[in-house]
Amino acid sequence: MIEVNGLTGGEAFLRVLSGMGVERIFASPGSEWSPVWEALAKPDESMPVYLSSRHEEIALAMASGYAKATGKLPGVMIHTTVGALHGSMALRGALHEQVPMVVFTGESIAFGEDDGPDPGGQWMRFLSDVGGPARLVDRCVKWSFGVNDKNILVSTIQRACQMAMSSPRGPVFVSLPMEYLFDKVTREAPLKVSMPTMPSPDPEGIAELAGLLRTARNPVILSENAGKNTAIVERMVELAELLNAPVVETRSSGYFNFPRDHDLHGGFEPGEYVADADVVCLIGATQPWHPASASIAQGAKVVALDEEPLHMNLPYWGVQVDLSIAGELEASLSALVERLGKDGVEGGAKAAERRAKLREQGAARRAAWAEHAQSLESKEPMDTDWVMYQLNQVLPEDVYLVEETITHRMALHQYLDRVKPGNFFSGCIGGLGTGLGTALGVKAAEPDRPVVLVIGDGSFNYNPGIAGFGFAQEFRMPILIVLMNNHGYKSMKRGVPAYYPDGWAVRTNQFVGTSIAPAPDYPAIARAFDGFGERIQNPAEVRGALERGLQAAREGRLALVDLWLEPVNE
């Protein structure tokens, strides 16, 4: 039982969150939270740990990184309407990635007209909108609500935690009036409140899929976001080995869904496999190919396994699926592996022959990547492939790696095979600007483990960098930032010659809006926060700089290595 009767709303808020399993609160200060800050000042080790950042987007991105690394539910406290708007992009990202978090803002509903503490005149003019903050972000979250009676304060907080962890998981938003946080709670919390269990797959659907796969001539598995935990990856390995089937990821993969050095890893180009497949399994895959209407092998069956396989948050999906199975992925894969193990898989010698061919192809593919990267060791300006190849040589075995890249992402996937499944997280699915916060959230979850952020200079400029660096310094959470600096927006530039190959931009070499020049002294920003910063332009110096950056982070200092690549506009 969570005892709250007689506490202030601020005290009850913290006690209920702790009772619901929230161990960390990521916050960006807002003037409405005085009752909670007063409660946090009291000695009480049972309360969640409060980590204050200096920007809402950093706080929300940290919650995302923490949830990804731990699977636990984080709490978030941000400023009212203005803070909700600052954080809405990070909320949208969490919604699309199905990352659970319970997010709170404050607001005023009395505007100083009641007998309680006066919130101040700013609430009437500057901080309030019709409908309150919950209305502003309702399209960026699973559910949003402004508490409208003090008697439902406690039960609403509990319900919000439940909904964030229900399938499909995601961010839930609640605004809490200051007046209720100051006031006394006059009733206890509900006695029986439990977190929802994850949905189990339909046994008939699993049996039908097992039947398809048991007799499949050339099955293929495609995945993007299945690898949320190592147990799912282990089941994926068991399935692939039973079928002797390739597991192909896409360049948009938000996790490492399969060991990159496994015989059955099929690389990152699904098109070369689906053209000859008779059964295509989409396991945690949102965009397996483009366009969605693109045809695959005639007569091939397409099966989708996911917690929410129809992707209801997307206005258009368009992938034609013959069998759709909803359910938690570990449970779905476990049931499928058990069924196939019981019934057996046909194919025998042909399946073994297929695996031998895949092993040979995979080894050749990785060797070609390595040979290509090594051929760039003297190229100036430096090449992305060389940098990623060198980074892979120095990464510690227990590293957590976060990426926020666009044009460098394929090289990252190809070369960083030392990173283990379960230790990689994308920080940009919902839009650029959350990679730094995601990496800091992972560090908050695993403070004794090395955390590396690989980020493009364009992405870096979207992040609230000063706020993020300040958090790392204040709470001693050092990470290594590997800045892939090509002095511009390559993804923006490359569309112009594709659409207008004979246009003015190509003829005059004038590409508007694609430069970040002159390049600022990014390492100096890290040094301003007592960190380590170094700029590298010589490819021979890459490895040494990365090693120095890792050492600085081990010693407790934020580190940034600024790697100058071939400029976008040269």
C-alpha positions as CSV (number, residue, x, y, z in Angstrom):
1,M,0.0,0.0,0.0
2,I,1.3,3.5,-0.9
3,E,0.4,5.7,2.1
4,V,-0.3,9.3,1.0
5,N,-3.2,10.5,3.2
6,G,-2.1,13.8,4.8
7,L,0.8,14.4,2.6
8,T,1.1,17.4,0.3
9,G,0.4,16.8,-3.4
10,G,4.1,17.2,-4.0
11,E,5.1,14.6,-1.5
12,A,2.4,12.2,-2.7
13,F,3.6,12.7,-6.3
14,L,7.1,11.4,-5.4
15,R,5.9,8.6,-3.1
16,V,3.5,7.3,-5.8
17,L,6.1,7.4,-8.5
18,S,8.5,5.4,-6.2
19,G,5.7,2.9,-5.5
20,M,5.1,2.4,-9.2
21,G,8.8,1.5,-9.8
22,V,10.1,4.8,-11.0
23,E,13.7,5.1,-9.8
24,R,14.9,8.1,-11.8
25,I,13.3,11.5,-12.5
26,F,14.9,13.4,-15.4
27,A,14.0,17.1,-15.1
28,S,14.3,20.6,-16.6
29,P,13.5,23.2,-14.0
30,G,10.1,24.9,-14.0
31,S,8.9,27.4,-11.4
32,E,5.7,25.4,-10.7
33,W,7.6,22.6,-9.0
34,S,8.3,24.2,-5.6
35,P,6.2,21.7,-3.6
36,V,8.1,18.8,-5.2
37,W,11.5,20.4,-4.6
38,E,10.6,21.0,-1.0
39,A,9.7,17.3,-0.7
40,L,12.9,16.3,-2.3
41,A,14.9,18.3,0.2
42,K,13.7,16.0,3.0
43,P,16.0,13.0,3.8
44,D,14.3,10.0,2.3
45,E,16.3,7.3,0.5
46,S,13.1,5.7,-0.9
47,M,12.4,8.6,-3.2
48,P,13.4,8.5,-6.9
49,V,16.8,10.0,-7.8
50,Y,16.2,13.5,-9.2
51,L,18.5,14.5,-12.1
52,S,18.1,18.1,-13.3
53,S,19.2,19.2,-16.8
54,R,19.0,22.6,-18.4
55,H,16.8,22.0,-21.3
56,E,13.6,20.0,-21.8
57,E,14.8,18.1,-24.8
58,I,17.8,16.9,-22.9
59,A,15.7,15.7,-20.0
60,L,13.3,13.8,-22.3
61,A,16.1,12.3,-24.5
62,M,17.9,11.2,-21.3
63,A,14.7,9.4,-20.2
64,S,14.6,7.7,-23.6
65,G,18.3,6.5,-23.3
66,Y,17.7,5.4,-19.7
67,A,14.6,3.4,-20.7
68,K,16.3,1.8,-23.6
69,A,19.3,0.8,-21.5
70,T,17.3,-0.6,-18.5
71,G,13.8,-1.4,-19.7
72,K,12.6,0.5,-16.6
73,L,10.1,3.3,-16.5
74,P,11.6,6.8,-16.0
75,G,9.8,9.8,-14.8
76,V,10.2,13.3,-16.3
77,M,9.4,16.7,-14.9
78,I,9.4,19.7,-17.3
79,H,8.1,23.3,-17.4
80,T,4.5,23.9,-18.3
81,T,3.4,24.9,-21.9
82,V,6.7,26.3,-23.0
83,G,8.6,23.3,-21.7
84,A,6.1,20.9,-23.3
85,L,6.7,22.6,-26.7
86,H,10.5,22.5,-26.3
87,G,10.3,18.8,-25.6
88,S,7.6,17.8,-28.1
89,M,10.1,16.6,-30.7
90,A,11.7,14.2,-28.2
91,L,8.2,13.1,-27.1
92,R,7.4,12.3,-30.8
93,G,10.5,10.3,-31.1
94,A,9.7,8.2,-28.0
95,L,6.2,7.6,-29.4
96,H,7.5,6.3,-32.7
97,E,10.2,4.2,-31.0
98,Q,7.7,2.9,-28.4
99,V,9.9,4.1,-25.5
100,P,8.0,4.2,-22.1
101,M,8.2,7.3,-20.0
102,V,5.8,9.2,-17.7
103,V,6.1,12.9,-18.3
104,F,4.7,15.7,-16.0
105,T,4.3,19.4,-16.3
106,G,2.8,21.8,-13.9
107,E,0.2,24.5,-14.5
108,S,-2.1,26.9,-12.7
109,I,-5.8,26.7,-12.7
110,A,-6.6,29.4,-10.1
111,F,-4.2,32.1,-11.3
112,G,-3.8,33.5,-7.7
113,E,-7.5,33.8,-7.1
114,D,-7.8,31.2,-4.4
115,D,-6.6,31.2,-0.8
116,G,-3.5,29.1,-1.4
117,P,0.0,30.2,-2.3
118,D,0.1,32.7,-5.2
119,P,1.7,31.2,-8.3
120,G,2.5,34.6,-9.7
121,G,1.2,36.9,-12.5
122,Q,3.2,35.2,-15.2
123,W,0.7,32.3,-15.3
124,M,-2.1,34.5,-16.6
125,R,-0.2,36.2,-19.3
126,F,2.9,34.2,-20.4
127,L,2.6,30.5,-19.3
128,S,-1.0,29.5,-20.0
129,D,-2.8,28.4,-23.1
130,V,-6.4,27.3,-23.6
131,G,-6.6,23.6,-22.9
132,G,-3.3,23.7,-21.0
133,P,0.0,21.9,-21.8
134,A,-1.7,18.5,-22.2
135,R,-3.5,19.8,-25.3
136,L,-0.4,21.1,-26.9
137,V,1.4,17.7,-27.1
138,D,-1.5,15.3,-27.4
139,R,-0.4,14.1,-30.8
140,C,3.1,13.4,-29.6
141,V,2.2,11.0,-26.8
142,K,0.1,7.9,-26.2
143,W,-2.2,9.7,-23.8
144,S,-2.3,13.2,-22.3
145,F,-4.5,14.6,-19.5
146,G,-4.7,17.6,-17.3
147,V,-5.7,16.6,-13.7
148,N,-8.9,18.5,-13.0
149,D,-9.7,17.5,-9.4
150,K,-7.3,17.0,-6.5
151,N,-9.1,13.7,-5.5
152,I,-7.9,12.0,-8.7
153,L,-4.3,13.3,-8.5
154,V,-2.9,10.0,-7.0
155,S,-4.9,7.6,-9.1
156,T,-4.1,9.5,-12.3
157,I,-0.3,9.3,-11.6
158,Q,-0.7,5.6,-11.1
159,R,-2.7,5.1,-14.2
160,A,-0.2,7.1,-16.3
161,C,2.6,4.8,-15.2
162,Q,0.5,1.8,-16.2
163,M,-0.3,3.2,-19.6
164,A,3.3,4.1,-20.4
165,M,4.3,0.4,-19.8
166,S,1.3,-1.1,-21.6
167,S,1.7,-2.4,-25.1
168,P,2.8,-0.7,-27.3
169,R,4.9,1.2,-24.8
170,G,5.4,4.9,-25.1
171,P,5.3,8.3,-23.5
172,V,2.3,9.4,-21.4
173,F,1.8,13.1,-20.4
174,V,0.1,14.5,-17.4
175,S,-0.2,18.2,-16.2
176,L,-0.5,18.7,-12.5
177,P,-2.0,22.0,-11.2
178,M,0.3,23.8,-8.7
179,E,-2.7,24.3,-6.4
180,Y,-3.1,20.5,-6.0
181,L,0.7,20.0,-5.3
182,F,0.5,22.5,-2.4
183,D,-2.7,21.1,-1.1
184,K,-3.1,18.1,1.3
185,V,-4.1,14.7,0.0
186,T,-7.2,13.5,1.9
187,R,-7.5,9.9,0.7
188,E,-5.2,6.9,0.3
189,A,-3.9,5.6,-3.0
190,P,-5.8,2.6,-4.5
191,L,-4.7,-0.6,-2.9
192,K,-4.2,-2.8,-5.9
193,V,-2.3,-1.2,-8.8
194,S,0.0,-3.4,-11.0
195,M,1.9,-2.9,-14.2
196,P,0.3,-4.6,-17.2
197,T,1.7,-7.7,-18.7
198,M,2.9,-7.7,-22.3
199,P,0.5,-9.3,-24.8
200,S,1.1,-12.9,-25.8
201,P,1.0,-14.0,-29.5
202,D,-1.9,-15.8,-30.9
203,P,-1.1,-19.6,-30.9
204,E,-2.9,-20.2,-34.1
205,G,-1.0,-17.4,-35.8
206,I,2.3,-18.9,-34.6
207,A,1.2,-22.4,-35.8
208,E,0.4,-21.0,-39.2
209,L,3.8,-19.2,-39.4
210,A,5.6,-22.3,-38.3
211,G,3.9,-24.2,-41.1
212,L,5.1,-21.6,-43.7
213,L,8.6,-21.6,-42.4
214,R,8.9,-25.4,-42.0
215,T,8.6,-26.0,-45.7
216,A,10.1,-22.7,-46.9
217,R,12.6,-23.0,-49.7
218,N,14.4,-19.7,-49.1
219,P,13.2,-17.8,-46.0
220,V,14.5,-14.4,-45.1
221,I,14.3,-12.5,-41.9
222,L,14.2,-8.6,-41.9
223,S,14.6,-6.6,-38.8
224,E,15.1,-3.0,-37.7
225,N,13.9,-2.6,-34.0
226,A,13.6,-6.1,-32.6
227,G,16.9,-5.9,-30.6
228,K,15.5,-4.0,-27.6
229,N,17.0,-6.6,-25.3
230,T,19.5,-9.4,-25.6
231,A,16.8,-12.1,-24.9
232,I,15.0,-11.1,-28.2
233,V,18.3,-11.3,-30.1
234,E,19.0,-14.7,-28.7
235,R,15.7,-16.0,-29.9
236,M,16.4,-14.4,-33.3
237,V,19.6,-16.3,-33.5
238,E,17.8,-19.6,-32.6
239,L,15.2,-19.0,-35.2
240,A,17.8,-18.1,-37.9
241,E,19.9,-21.2,-37.1
242,L,16.8,-23.5,-37.2
243,L,15.9,-22.2,-40.6
244,N,19.5,-21.5,-41.9
245,A,18.0,-18.2,-43.0
246,P,19.8,-14.8,-43.3
247,V,18.9,-12.0,-41.0
248,V,19.1,-8.7,-42.9
249,E,18.9,-5.3,-41.2
250,T,18.2,-1.9,-42.8
251,R,20.3,1.2,-42.5
252,S,17.5,2.6,-40.3
253,S,17.9,0.0,-37.6
254,G,17.5,1.5,-34.1
255,Y,19.2,-1.4,-32.4
256,F,21.7,-4.2,-33.2
257,N,19.1,-6.9,-33.9
258,F,21.5,-9.7,-34.7
259,P,25.3,-10.3,-34.0
260,R,27.1,-8.6,-36.8
261,D,29.8,-11.3,-37.1
262,H,27.4,-14.2,-37.2
263,D,27.4,-16.5,-40.3
264,L,23.8,-15.7,-41.0
265,H,24.0,-11.9,-40.8
266,G,23.0,-10.8,-44.2
267,G,24.2,-7.2,-44.2
268,F,22.1,-4.2,-44.7
269,E,20.6,-4.4,-48.2
270,P,17.3,-6.4,-48.1
271,G,16.6,-6.0,-51.8
272,E,19.2,-8.6,-52.8
273,Y,17.5,-11.2,-50.6
274,V,13.8,-10.6,-51.0
275,A,14.0,-10.9,-54.7
276,D,14.4,-14.7,-54.4
277,A,12.6,-15.3,-51.1
278,D,9.5,-17.4,-50.7
279,V,8.8,-16.4,-47.0
280,V,9.8,-12.9,-45.7
281,C,9.6,-12.5,-41.9
282,L,9.4,-8.9,-40.8
283,I,10.4,-9.0,-37.1
284,G,10.2,-5.5,-35.6
285,A,10.5,-3.9,-39.0
286,T,8.8,-0.7,-40.0
287,Q,10.3,0.1,-43.4
288,P,11.8,-3.1,-44.8
289,W,12.0,-1.7,-48.3
290,H,11.2,1.5,-50.2
291,P,8.7,2.2,-51.6
292,A,6.4,0.1,-49.6
293,S,4.6,-1.0,-52.8
294,A,7.8,-2.4,-54.3
295,S,7.2,-5.9,-55.4
296,I,9.1,-8.8,-54.0
297,A,9.4,-12.3,-55.4
298,Q,6.2,-13.5,-57.1
299,G,4.2,-15.7,-54.7
300,A,6.3,-14.9,-51.7
301,K,4.5,-14.7,-48.4
302,V,5.2,-11.7,-46.1
303,V,4.7,-12.1,-42.3
304,A,4.9,-9.3,-39.7
305,L,5.7,-10.0,-36.1
306,D,5.6,-7.0,-33.7
307,E,3.9,-5.6,-30.7
308,E,1.8,-3.4,-32.9
309,P,2.4,-4.7,-36.5
310,L,0.0,-2.3,-38.3
311,H,2.0,0.8,-37.1
312,M,-1.1,2.8,-36.3
313,N,0.9,6.0,-35.6
314,L,2.0,6.2,-39.3
315,P,-0.4,7.9,-41.8
316,Y,0.8,5.5,-44.5
317,W,2.5,2.1,-44.2
318,G,1.5,0.3,-47.4
319,V,3.5,-3.0,-46.9
320,Q,1.4,-5.9,-48.1
321,V,1.4,-8.5,-45.4
322,D,-0.1,-12.0,-45.7
323,L,0.0,-12.8,-41.9
324,S,0.2,-10.3,-39.1
325,I,0.9,-11.5,-35.5
326,A,0.7,-9.1,-32.6
327,G,2.6,-9.9,-29.4
328,E,5.6,-9.1,-27.3
329,L,8.6,-10.2,-29.5
330,E,10.4,-12.3,-27.0
331,A,7.3,-14.3,-26.4
332,S,6.4,-14.5,-30.1
333,L,9.9,-15.7,-31.1
334,S,10.1,-18.2,-28.2
335,A,6.8,-19.7,-29.2
336,L,7.8,-19.9,-32.8
337,V,11.2,-21.5,-32.0
338,E,9.5,-24.0,-29.7
339,R,7.0,-24.9,-32.4
340,L,9.6,-25.3,-35.1
341,G,11.8,-27.3,-32.8
342,K,8.9,-29.7,-32.1
343,D,7.7,-30.0,-35.7
344,G,11.1,-29.9,-37.4
345,V,12.2,-28.0,-40.5
346,E,12.4,-29.5,-43.9
347,G,15.3,-28.8,-46.3
348,G,18.1,-30.8,-44.8
349,A,21.0,-30.7,-47.3
350,K,19.7,-27.7,-49.2
351,A,19.4,-25.7,-46.0
352,A,23.0,-26.6,-45.0
353,E,24.1,-25.6,-48.4
354,R,22.3,-22.3,-48.1
355,R,24.0,-21.6,-44.8
356,A,27.5,-22.4,-46.2
357,K,26.8,-20.0,-49.0
358,L,25.7,-17.3,-46.6
359,R,28.8,-17.8,-44.5
360,E,31.0,-17.4,-47.5
361,Q,29.1,-14.3,-48.7
362,G,29.2,-12.7,-45.2
363,A,33.0,-13.3,-44.8
364,A,33.6,-11.9,-48.3
365,R,31.4,-8.9,-47.6
366,R,33.2,-8.0,-44.3
367,A,36.6,-8.6,-45.9
368,A,35.7,-6.2,-48.7
369,W,34.6,-3.5,-46.3
370,A,37.8,-3.9,-44.3
371,E,39.9,-3.8,-47.4
372,H,38.1,-0.6,-48.6
373,A,38.6,1.1,-45.3
374,Q,42.3,0.3,-45.1
375,S,42.8,1.7,-48.6
376,L,41.7,5.1,-47.2
377,E,44.4,5.3,-44.5
378,S,46.2,8.1,-46.3
379,K,43.3,9.9,-47.9
380,E,42.9,13.6,-47.0
381,P,40.4,14.9,-46.2
382,M,39.5,11.9,-44.1
383,D,36.8,9.4,-45.2
384,T,33.9,8.2,-43.0
385,D,34.7,4.6,-43.6
386,W,38.3,5.0,-42.4
387,V,37.1,6.8,-39.2
388,M,34.5,4.1,-38.4
389,Y,37.1,1.3,-39.1
390,Q,39.5,3.0,-36.6
391,L,36.8,3.5,-34.0
392,N,35.9,-0.1,-34.1
393,Q,39.5,-1.0,-33.3
394,V,39.6,1.0,-30.0
395,L,36.1,0.5,-28.6
396,P,36.0,-1.3,-25.3
397,E,34.2,-4.6,-25.2
398,D,31.6,-3.3,-22.7
399,V,30.9,-0.1,-24.5
400,Y,27.5,1.4,-25.0
401,L,27.2,3.2,-28.3
402,V,24.6,5.8,-29.3
403,E,24.4,7.3,-32.8
404,E,22.8,10.3,-34.3
405,T,23.9,10.3,-37.9
406,I,22.3,10.3,-41.3
407,T,24.8,10.0,-44.1
408,H,27.4,8.2,-41.9
409,R,25.0,5.6,-40.7
410,M,25.7,2.9,-43.2
411,A,29.4,3.0,-42.5
412,L,28.6,2.8,-38.8
413,H,26.6,-0.4,-39.3
414,Q,29.2,-1.9,-41.5
415,Y,32.2,-1.4,-39.3
416,L,31.2,-1.3,-35.7
417,D,30.9,-5.0,-35.2
418,R,32.6,-4.9,-31.7
419,V,29.5,-3.4,-30.2
420,K,27.3,-6.1,-28.7
421,P,23.5,-6.4,-29.3
422,G,21.8,-4.7,-26.4
423,N,24.5,-2.0,-26.3
424,F,23.6,0.1,-29.3
425,F,20.9,2.7,-29.5
426,S,19.9,5.1,-32.2
427,G,19.2,8.6,-31.0
428,C,17.4,10.2,-34.0
429,I,14.4,8.2,-35.0
430,G,11.9,11.0,-34.2
431,G,14.1,13.8,-35.6
432,L,17.6,15.2,-35.0
433,G,18.4,16.9,-31.6
434,T,18.2,14.0,-29.1
435,G,21.4,12.1,-29.5
436,L,23.4,13.9,-26.8
437,G,20.5,13.4,-24.3
438,T,20.1,9.8,-25.2
439,A,23.8,9.1,-24.6
440,L,23.6,10.9,-21.3
441,G,20.5,8.9,-20.3
442,V,22.4,5.6,-21.1
443,K,25.3,6.9,-18.9
444,A,22.8,7.6,-16.1
445,A,21.6,4.0,-16.4
446,E,25.2,2.6,-16.6
447,P,27.5,5.1,-14.9
448,D,30.4,2.7,-14.6
449,R,30.4,1.7,-18.3
450,P,31.9,3.6,-21.2
451,V,29.4,5.4,-23.4
452,V,30.3,6.7,-26.9
453,L,28.1,9.1,-29.0
454,V,28.8,9.1,-32.8
455,I,27.2,12.2,-34.2
456,G,27.3,14.4,-37.3
457,D,28.1,18.1,-37.1
458,G,24.7,18.9,-38.5
459,S,23.0,16.7,-35.9
460,F,25.2,18.2,-33.2
461,N,24.0,21.7,-34.0
462,Y,20.4,20.6,-33.4
463,N,21.2,19.4,-29.9
464,P,21.0,21.6,-26.8
465,G,24.7,21.1,-26.5
466,I,25.4,23.6,-23.7
467,A,22.7,22.1,-21.5
468,G,23.9,18.6,-22.2
469,F,27.6,19.4,-21.5
470,G,26.5,21.2,-18.3
471,F,24.6,18.1,-17.1
472,A,27.7,15.8,-17.8
473,Q,29.9,18.2,-15.8
474,E,27.5,18.7,-12.9
475,F,26.6,15.0,-12.4
476,R,30.0,13.7,-13.5
477,M,28.7,11.6,-16.3
478,P,31.4,11.7,-18.9
479,I,30.9,10.3,-22.4
480,L,33.0,10.4,-25.5
481,I,31.5,12.3,-28.4
482,V,32.9,11.4,-31.8
483,L,32.0,14.3,-34.1
484,M,31.8,13.4,-37.8
485,N,32.5,16.9,-39.1
486,N,31.9,17.3,-42.9
487,H,31.1,21.0,-42.4
488,G,27.6,20.8,-43.7
489,Y,24.4,18.9,-44.4
490,K,25.2,16.2,-46.9
491,S,21.8,14.7,-46.8
492,M,20.3,18.0,-47.8
493,K,22.7,18.5,-50.6
494,R,22.5,15.1,-52.3
495,G,18.8,15.5,-53.2
496,V,19.5,18.6,-55.5
497,P,21.7,16.8,-58.1
498,A,19.4,13.8,-58.0
499,Y,16.3,15.9,-58.8
500,Y,18.1,18.5,-61.0
501,P,21.1,16.8,-62.6
502,D,21.4,19.6,-65.2
503,G,20.2,22.4,-62.9
504,W,21.8,25.6,-61.8
505,A,23.1,24.3,-58.5
506,V,25.1,21.5,-60.3
507,R,26.4,23.8,-63.1
508,T,27.5,26.6,-60.7
509,N,28.4,24.4,-57.7
510,Q,26.1,26.7,-55.6
511,F,24.2,24.5,-53.2
512,V,22.1,26.7,-51.0
513,G,21.6,26.0,-47.3
514,T,24.0,23.0,-47.0
515,S,27.1,24.5,-45.3
516,I,28.1,24.8,-41.7
517,A,31.0,27.1,-42.3
518,P,33.2,28.4,-41.0
519,A,33.4,25.4,-38.6
520,P,33.4,26.5,-35.0
521,D,35.9,25.3,-32.5
522,Y,33.8,22.4,-31.1
523,P,36.6,21.0,-28.9
524,A,36.7,24.4,-27.1
525,I,33.1,23.9,-26.0
526,A,34.1,20.7,-24.3
527,R,37.1,22.3,-22.6
528,A,34.8,25.1,-21.3
529,F,33.1,22.4,-19.2
530,D,36.4,21.0,-17.9
531,G,36.3,18.4,-20.6
532,F,38.8,17.0,-23.2
533,G,38.6,18.3,-26.7
534,E,40.8,17.6,-29.8
535,R,40.5,18.4,-33.5
536,I,41.9,15.8,-36.0
537,Q,42.5,16.4,-39.7
538,N,45.2,13.8,-40.4
539,P,43.9,10.2,-40.9
540,A,47.0,8.8,-39.2
541,E,46.1,10.5,-36.0
542,V,42.5,9.2,-35.7
543,R,43.2,6.2,-33.5
544,G,45.4,8.0,-31.1
545,A,42.8,10.8,-30.6
546,L,40.0,8.3,-30.0
547,E,42.1,6.5,-27.4
548,R,42.9,9.8,-25.7
549,G,39.2,10.6,-25.7
550,L,38.3,7.3,-24.2
551,Q,40.9,7.7,-21.5
552,A,39.7,11.2,-20.6
553,A,36.2,9.8,-20.2
554,R,37.5,7.0,-18.0
555,E,39.1,9.7,-15.8
556,G,35.8,11.4,-15.4
557,R,35.9,14.1,-18.1
558,L,33.5,14.8,-20.9
559,A,35.5,14.2,-24.2
560,L,34.9,15.4,-27.8
561,V,37.0,14.4,-30.7
562,D,36.3,16.6,-33.8
563,L,37.1,14.6,-36.9
564,W,37.4,16.7,-40.1
565,L,36.0,14.8,-43.1
566,E,35.7,15.8,-46.7
567,P,33.6,19.0,-46.7
568,V,30.1,18.7,-48.2
569,N,30.7,21.6,-50.5
570,E,34.1,20.8,-51.9
